[in-house]
Amino acid sequence: MTNVLSGNAYEGYVLDDVWCISPFVDGKIGNLEIKSTASFLDGNGRGDGKYNPFTPTYTHNPDYAGFWANRSLSSFARLGYNFSKNLKFEVQGMGVWNGGLVDTTWDSFSCLIQNDPRNDPNPIRISGVGGLGFDGDNQFLFAGRLSGKLFDKLAWKFAVGYVDTYNEDPDAANNGLDNLYKINDRMFYDLQLSYSPIKNVGFFAKTGYISGDNDSIEEKGTGLGGLAMGVTYNY
């Protein structure tokens, strides 16, 4: 990772003297699935959490407080209900306050947002969630998803949700940009299909759309979308 102002490489996150509290719940009650977790980081006054674009933010600078230097919080909760082995409904909510930490493997229900880029490379991903502990970096996502199988070979997922991941301050870890697009106060729609005609071979297609921001003068009515298709082979 390279510093956007100095060109120097980061040696890693400065997380000296940080408290981390991260409770979680994961279980079932009959056909109901429950998952929830939170991450609270406290830098013990190491910094004020303010993002200053004029201060070189790399670890060689003795005045650099590091990421998550103040207090930040992230949390999500998900409920799932299995109507049968071939039909499932899920609903979830996610919130980030002051640049709370969110793992890149978190599933947003959208192939355009987050969607596990570490373990599932996705060429149409355009936005992440979570931050680096800067004050005022607040993000929210609420979504529902229906999924199932047909004839044990065709799997499908359809999701609808609300998302707001845009922060006015640039993100030092993303070339001075907070994501690549101003995704604030928008709806998203997602459809994913996978078909396995024979053992170990599968085909997939996924598409997503994020509605236009009617409150934006520059991007009024402009939506964002993507489509990806491919073949998988398990060996």
NORWO-V418925 format. One record per pair of residues at least 24 apart in sequence whose ideal C-beta (glycine too) atoms are under 8 Angstrom apart, sorted by the first residue. I is the first residue (numbers start at 1). GAP is how many residues later the second one is. D is the distance in whole Angstrom. If there is no record, write none. Layout:
BEGIN
I;GAP;D
I;GAP;D
END
This chain:
BEGIN
1;172;6
3;53;6
3;54;6
3;55;5
3;169;7
4;168;6
4;171;6
4;172;4
5;48;7
5;51;5
5;52;7
6;50;5
6;52;6
8;48;7
8;50;5
8;52;7
9;49;8
10;48;6
10;49;7
11;47;8
11;48;5
11;49;8
12;47;7
13;53;6
13;54;5
13;55;8
14;45;6
14;50;7
14;51;7
14;52;3
14;53;7
14;55;8
15;51;6
15;52;7
15;53;7
16;30;7
16;50;7
17;26;7
17;27;5
17;29;6
18;24;7
18;25;6
18;26;7
18;28;8
18;50;6
19;25;7
31;50;6
31;51;5
31;52;7
32;47;7
32;48;7
32;49;6
33;45;8
33;46;7
33;47;4
33;48;7
33;49;7
33;57;8
34;44;8
34;45;6
35;42;7
35;43;4
35;44;8
35;45;8
36;39;8
36;40;7
36;41;4
36;42;7
37;38;7
37;39;7
38;35;7
38;36;7
38;37;4
38;38;8
39;34;7
39;35;5
39;36;7
39;61;6
39;62;5
39;63;8
40;31;7
40;32;8
40;33;5
40;60;8
41;27;4
41;30;7
41;31;5
41;32;8
41;59;7
41;60;6
41;92;7
42;28;8
42;29;5
43;25;6
43;26;4
43;27;5
43;28;7
43;90;7
45;25;8
46;24;8
48;87;7
49;49;6
49;50;8
49;84;6
49;85;6
49;86;4
50;84;7
50;85;6
51;83;4
51;84;8
51;118;5
51;119;7
51;121;7
53;117;6
53;123;8
57;115;5
67;32;8
67;65;4
67;66;5
67;106;8
68;31;7
68;33;7
68;64;7
68;65;3
69;64;6
70;28;7
70;63;6
70;65;6
71;27;6
72;24;8
72;25;7
72;26;4
72;27;5
72;28;4
72;29;7
72;59;7
72;61;5
73;24;5
73;25;7
73;27;5
74;26;3
74;27;6
74;28;5
74;56;6
75;25;8
76;30;7
85;64;8
86;62;5
86;63;5
86;64;7
87;59;8
87;60;8
87;61;4
88;58;7
88;59;5
88;60;7
89;55;7
89;56;7
89;57;5
90;54;7
90;55;5
90;56;8
90;57;7
91;52;7
91;53;5
91;54;8
92;49;8
92;50;7
92;51;6
92;52;8
93;47;8
93;48;7
93;49;5
94;35;7
94;45;8
94;46;7
94;47;4
94;48;8
95;43;8
95;44;7
95;45;5
96;33;7
96;34;6
96;35;6
96;41;7
96;42;6
96;43;4
96;44;7
97;41;5
98;33;8
98;35;7
98;36;7
98;37;5
98;38;7
98;39;6
98;40;7
99;31;8
99;32;3
99;33;5
99;34;4
99;35;4
99;36;7
99;38;4
99;68;8
100;30;6
100;31;6
100;33;8
101;29;6
101;30;8
101;32;8
102;26;8
102;27;5
102;28;3
103;27;8
104;24;7
108;33;6
108;35;7
108;53;8
108;55;8
109;34;4
109;35;8
109;36;5
109;48;8
109;50;4
109;52;6
109;81;6
110;33;7
110;49;6
110;51;7
110;53;7
110;78;5
110;80;5
110;98;5
110;100;8
111;79;6
111;81;6
111;95;4
111;96;7
111;97;5
111;115;7
111;117;7
112;76;7
112;78;7
112;96;4
112;97;8
112;98;6
112;112;7
112;113;8
112;114;6
113;28;7
113;50;6
113;52;7
113;70;8
113;75;7
113;95;8
113;97;8
122;106;7
123;103;8
123;105;6
124;82;8
124;84;7
124;102;3
124;103;7
124;104;5
126;53;7
126;54;6
126;55;6
126;98;6
126;100;7
127;36;8
127;38;6
127;52;5
127;53;7
127;54;7
127;56;5
128;37;7
128;51;6
129;36;6
131;36;7
131;40;7
132;39;6
132;40;7
132;41;6
134;33;8
134;35;6
134;37;8
136;31;7
136;32;7
136;33;7
137;30;4
137;32;7
137;34;8
137;41;8
138;29;7
139;25;6
139;26;5
139;28;7
140;24;5
141;24;7
143;45;8
145;45;8
153;42;6
153;43;5
153;44;7
154;39;7
154;40;7
154;41;5
155;38;7
155;39;5
155;40;8
156;35;8
156;36;7
156;37;5
156;38;8
157;33;7
157;34;7
157;35;4
157;36;8
158;32;7
158;33;5
158;34;8
159;29;8
159;30;7
159;31;4
159;32;8
160;27;7
160;28;7
160;29;6
160;30;8
161;26;7
161;27;5
161;29;8
162;24;7
162;25;6
162;26;8
163;24;8
163;25;5
163;47;7
181;43;6
182;31;7
182;34;6
182;37;6
183;27;6
183;41;8
184;29;6
184;32;8
185;28;7
185;30;7
186;24;5
186;25;5
186;26;7
186;27;6
187;24;4
200;33;6
200;34;5
200;35;7
201;30;7
201;31;7
201;32;6
201;33;8
202;29;7
202;30;4
202;31;8
202;32;8
203;26;8
203;27;7
203;28;6
203;29;8
204;25;7
204;26;6
204;27;8
204;28;6
205;24;5
END
